[in-house]
Amino acid sequence: MKVICESGGTDSGFRLSTLRCESGGTGRRTGLRIQRATMGVQLPPLAPERTERYFLMKVDIEEVSKTKRIFKIEVPADVVTKEFDDAYDNLRKRAKIPGFRPGKAPLSIIEKRYGKDVEADLLKKLIPDYYFEAVKDSGVTPLTLPDIGDVDLKKGGPLTFTASVEIKPKIERVNYEGIELKKEEVEVTDKDVDDRIQEFREYNAQLGVAEDDHILVDGDYVQVDYDGFKEGKPVEGLKREGVLFQIGAGAVAPEVDKKLIGARKGEEVEVHLPEPNYILKIKILEVKTKDLPDLNDELAKDIGGYNTLAELRDRLRGDILDDKKETLKAAYKKEIVKRLIEMNPVEAPSILVEKEMKRFLTRTKTYMGKKDEFVPEEEQALRKKYMPFAEEEVKGDLILFAIAENDGIIAAEGEIEEEIKLMARRGNQDVQVVRKSLESMDRGLEGLKTKIIVDKALKLIMDRAKWT
């Protein structure tokens, strides 16, 4: 049989959206998609009440790996038969078949005319119900929607199917005793404050067109056309016109910055990029230099409404201290995660690694000011270089969250509010504006809760660490 079914309704407490299933009978794969808003979190609170029919189902779980399970599920024949009988009884009452009064058409005619639709409805209802019940009893936490296959449905017999799903690995106990860390202190110098003020001056500078004979130096802005080639052939998606960027700001590859320094307006340069082995031909259209604002009280007023430069310096000193503490905490986290992974080997689910990799690619695009997608060669090179870091990030988070679960660490409402206030102060924004911004973002508040939980887990480890 071949079945196409769609549903936007609700069954047994589960929201099914655009559920599609295609079955070719025994041993054939089905493209069933089940959507549940809570996939990836604990299932029991949302699962339907346990009834006798669920006790009778058969479930065999194959452990493919630490992060993947295949559920082999059998729905009892009597349940399937009752579902068929109920469906045909309802159809017989409503169906309009020429030559018969409503409710009087023979069952054989009803089955012949509506059999495929009935089977589709039963798959749509029974597969999600029994899959989620099986998951609930298994105690595993799915990270993906299931890949449904091997569907076999016959009237008078059981319904059997398989559901392959990637899961969150169970970490019963985490060993973190005896981790050694080197104690470091943070301090803010006058030079730190001077450098931060200089950053503000650079940010508020006005760009002016340089003379034609101006020689490009680090910090200048340059507007260029460029074209990418590989083995003498143009690379699709790597041709741009009128691109403006600052030399030395990290907006382009270091090889490009190095080649442009010393050049002039109107010149053409060629740059070899070893990864992914491109040649860039760059035409310098225009050069611009910065006109920095004066260092006085007016600058302090323009930057943040401070009355004097001294007030601005005091505020910046506090901000820089916070930044340095965050940087040190990040360094501690990196060392702690490295040691945790060594002491607690864990497999990183591929779906989580891919999500982390996509977040990295998105951040990289933003940092580069890139609006278009990476060309395949660019993305492949980035993935090859940074995939190990994505795997380490996922493993570290899994272990840290296991510590949090084992020690009952949560993000309390008061802690969330304090974190939002801190974000507002650092960004010189209203607290409610920051909160609404987080609420509007995808996983904005959830991300903040995650940060708080991870920070508390890290603090727990650091409190028990051996400091040298």
BELCORVEN-V19902 format. One line per field, one symbol per residue. phi: phi as a letter, one per 30 degrees, with the letter a starting at -180 (. if undefined). psi: psi as a letter, one per 30 degrees, with the letter a starting at -180 (. if undefined). burial: 1 if it has 9 or more other C-alpha atoms within 8 Angstrom, else 0. A space follows every 10 residues. Layout:
phi = ???
psi = ???
burial = ???
This chain:
phi = .bbbbbbbdb bhicccbhdc bbbcjeicdb cdcccbdcej cddedcdddd cedddddcbb ccddadbbbc dccbdedddd dddddddddd dedcdccejb deicddddde dddceddddd dddddddded dddddeddid cdcbddcdah dbbbdjbdcb acbcbdbddd bdbccbdidc bcdbccbccd dededddddd dddcdccbdd ddcdcdbejd cbcbcbbcbb hicecdicbb bidcacdici dbdeddeddd djdbejdcbc bccdbciccc cccdcabbbc cdddcadddd dddbiddbdd dddddddddd dddddddddd dddedddedd dddbebdded dddddddddd ddddddddic cddddedddd dddddceedd ddddeddedd ddddddcidb cdeddddddd ddddddchbd eddddddddd ddhdddddde eddddddddd dddcdccc
psi = lkkkkkkgak khgkjkkhkk kkkgakflkk hkkkkkfgkf akeeffllkk leeffflkkk kkjeafgkkj kjkjkkeeee eeeeeeeeee eeefkjkkfk lkffkkeeee eeegeeeeee eeeeeeeeef eeeeeeffgl jkflkkjklh kjkkkfllkk lljkkklkkk jekkjgkgkk kkkklklkle eeeeeeeeee eeeglkkkkl legkkklkfl kkklklkkkk hfkkkkghkl khkklkkgfg flkeeeeeee kfllkflklk kkjejhhlkk jkkjelkklk jklljafeee eeeggkelee eeeeeeeeee eeeeeeeeee eeeeeeeeee eefikkkjke eeeeeeeeee eeeeeeefgk ellkleeeee eeeeefeeee eeeeeeeeee eeeeeeghkl jleeeeeeee eeeeeeghlk eeeeeeeeff kjgeeeeeee eeeeeeeeee eefgljk.
burial = 0010111100 1001111111 1111101111 1111100011 0010001000 0001001010 0000001111 1111111111 1011001100 1100000000 0100100001 1000111111 1111101111 1111110001 1111111111 1110001111 1111111110 0001000010 1000000100 0110010001 1100100001 0001010011 1111111111 0001100110 0000011100 1000111011 1011100011 1110000111 1111111111 0100001011 1000010110 1110011011 1001100100 0110111111 1001000110 1111011000 1000110100 0000100110 1110011001 1011111011 1111000010 1000110011 1011100010 1001101110 0001100111 0111011100 10011000
